[in-house]
Amino acid sequence: MGERGQVLGMCSVCGACGVEMSRAPIDVGTERRPMLVDPGFDYEHCTVCGEDLISANRLDELFREAVRAERSRDDLLDSEEIRALRLELGLTQGRLERLLGVSPRTVTRWECGTVRQSRMADNFLRLLWSHPELTVGAFPGVARESRGPYRPRAR
């Protein structure tokens, strides 16, 4: 690979000869909420069309950094805090998901740093951390396979 600023070759997007190595922050936000993230690694950048060319094996790192930056910007709990809260409450990821009413593997994604939790989920997590007694009786087992409010009663 070439030195920073040295043209490496043609861009696979525009076909121009303007690809250089870069380590500059990458904009991963939206038009309404721009957000620059330091990827922490070198990547190719086309000076002609402006595309950032990142290898697939580096995308996870970039996404995790984007989620971390977004949580920090929005003052949300980070991955380690969510995991610590769950363990302190003595809950499995599945039980916390059911308690919060979120999809399976959502808490896993929050703890791995690949998905950012909503403000509502974050507020509820903080409430649970402050008042762990709210988890007591949260899983009463009312709807069992044999009967429940979703099945018609036998006559």
C-alpha positions, 0 to 999 in steps of 0.5 A, spaced: 500 500 500 502 507 498 503 512 503 498 517 505 496 522 499 499 517 494 494 515 489 493 508 489 489 507 483 482 507 480 476 507 484 471 502 483 465 506 484 467 512 479 473 509 475 477 515 476 484 514 478 484 518 485 484 513 490 488 515 496 489 512 503 486 516 509 485 515 516 480 521 516 474 521 520 468 518 516 461 521 516 456 516 518 450 520 520 444 522 516 443 529 512 439 531 518 444 529 524 451 528 521 456 525 525 463 524 524 467 517 527 474 516 527 474 509 524 481 507 527 484 504 521 486 506 514 481 506 508 481 508 501 478 514 499 477 517 492 478 524 491 474 524 485 467 522 487 468 522 495 467 515 496 470 511 502 472 504 500 472 500 506 473 492 506 468 488 509 472 485 515 473 493 517 465 495 517 463 491 524 469 496 527 466 502 524 459 500 525 461 499 533 465 505 533 459 509 530 454 506 535 459 508 541 459 515 538 452 515 537 450 513 544 455 518 547 452 524 543 445 522 546 447 520 553 445 513 553 448 507 557 454 504 553 455 496 552 458 495 558 453 499 563 447 495 559 451 488 561 453 490 568 446 492 569 443 486 567 448 482 571 446 486 577 439 484 576 441 477 575 437 477 568 439 473 562 439 476 556 432 473 554 429 475 560 431 482 560 428 482 552 422 479 555 421 484 560 423 490 556 418 487 550 424 487 545 425 482 539 430 476 541 437 478 540 436 485 541 440 485 548 445 481 545 446 487 540 446 492 545 451 489 549 456 487 543 455 494 541 452 493 534 445 496 535 444 503 539 438 502 544 432 507 543 431 513 548 425 509 551 429 503 552 435 506 555 430 510 560 427 503 562 434 500 563 436 506 568 429 505 572 430 498 573 437 499 575 435 504 580 429 500 582 431 493 581 424 491 585 420 492 579 423 486 576 420 482 581 414 478 579 415 481 572 414 474 569 408 471 572 407 465 567 400 467 566 400 464 559 402 457 559 401 452 553 395 449 556 391 455 557 391 462 557 388 469 555 389 467 548 385 461 547 378 460 548 375 456 554 372 449 553 365 449 554 
